[in-house]
Amino acid sequence: STLFPYTTLFRSPYSFTAHGSMRFGNSAPLVGPREIEDSLRDFFSSITLMKHRPVRIWEIGDESIFEAVVTYGRPDGTTVQIPAVTAYTRSGNAISSCRIYCDMTPVFARSQAGDAAAQHRA
């Protein structure tokens, strides 16, 4: 398969071209490796785990679409699974465009376990 390794995206923002972009849902696009790195650092500081279970991969030329179920670890110790789709455009060995589509609301919503712990502390 010619799919640019999905996990590489999150290991090194320098996997992006100099003017590469990353857009998460309806958020404004992030442009350039530094802006992407800063955003990813903030994001990863808000979760404890991220694991992808691939569902399907489609590739045509330099375009790839990756469907997955993503398990996120939340700071309260619970996990949540979210379906997600990521579309890439590659330029050589780098990503020129990455678009991620998923609803992150459950990841950042308060969990029942977190609510119970907060009530216990009160």
Secondary structure, DSSP 8 states (H G I E B T S, - for coil): -----HHHHHH-GGGEEEEEEEEETTS--EESHHHHHHHHHHHHHT-SEEEEEEEEEEEETTEEEEEEEEEEE-TTS-EEEEEEEEEEEEETTEEEEEEEE---HHHHS--HHHHHHHHHH-
